[in-house]
Amino acid sequence: MIELNTGEDITEDVLTDMGYTFLLVAHRIEEADDSNIDLINEVYDYSVEHGYKFYCLTSSPEEQIELWKDKTGAEYPFCQMDDITLKTMIRSNPGLMLIKNGTILNKWSDEDIPDEYVLTDKLENLPLGQQKVGNDVHTVGFVFLWFVIPLLLVLGVDVLVVRRRERRNTRKAAEANKRVKCKTSFRRLVKNKKRRGAGY
């Protein structure tokens, strides 16, 4: 994470910072959706007001960054990073992350960026500024459902198809036996008539 103004690698500083840091991730800033730029600027203003750090991470060259600044009025600092790393961090272009002490607390796509109605207090007092505590039972149950429900669906379809096929085969076999019996009965009847006609 190379800061554009100073040319310094600030990766370690950002990841070990005990305070909150907003990371605006725009892997290709020239392709970034600017329809929610007002929300991004509101989050930046909020971070300045409350003393939180805010960086925009991109892999784009300086010329594209300057065009973005002119187009959006961006005042936040920019850092350059590898494009693949940025895409791994967040798929949305742009997307916003909130980290503290190297731990990701929250992620938002450009459509879900929090607005002033959510950012009403310091992050310490808001749910989005807290680390999410996952319940192991809930997680195991969720994974179990994702495995069991599709398995039950496949088994259900398989049972229906197999039973239908077995019934169809049984019906065909019964019809074939019936035809054979009818043909056999008909042949006996014809033979008997021939015998009677021949004087036997």
C-alpha positions, 0 to 999 in steps of 0.5 A: 500500500504505497501512499501517493503523496509520500511514496511510502509503504504504509501497509504495516501502519494501517494494519496495526493501527488500533483506531478505525480506518476506512478503505475505499477500494477501487481496483480500476478507478477509471472503471469505478461507478461514481453514482454514489460518490456523495455517500463516499464523500459523506463517509470521508467527511464523517471520518475526518470529523471523528478522527478516523483514517480514510484511504482510497486504494487503487491500482490505477495510474496517477493520471486516472486518479487525478481525473477521478479527483476532478470528476468527484471532488475527492479530497481523501488520500490515495494509495496504489496497490496490486489490482488482484489484491484489491479484487480479492479484498472486495469485488465491488468497484468501488467498495468500502471496508472498515478495519481496526487493528488489521481486522475487517469489521465491515464491507459495503458494495457501492450500493450499500455504503452507509449514509448519515442516517446510519453514521449518527455517532462515533463508531465505538457506539455503533453496531457497524463499528463492532466486530461481528461475533458469530455463533458457532451453532448458527454457522454449523447449522447454516452450513448443514442446511446448505448441504442437507437441503440440496441433498434432500432435493436430489434424493427426492427427485431421484426417488420420484424418477426411479419409482416412476420408471419402475412403475412404467416398467412394471406396467409395460411388463404386465401389458407384454405378458397380457399380449403373450397370453392373448396370442397364446390363447388365440393360437390354441383357439385357432388350433382347436378349430382346425382340429375340429374342422379336420375331424379330429 
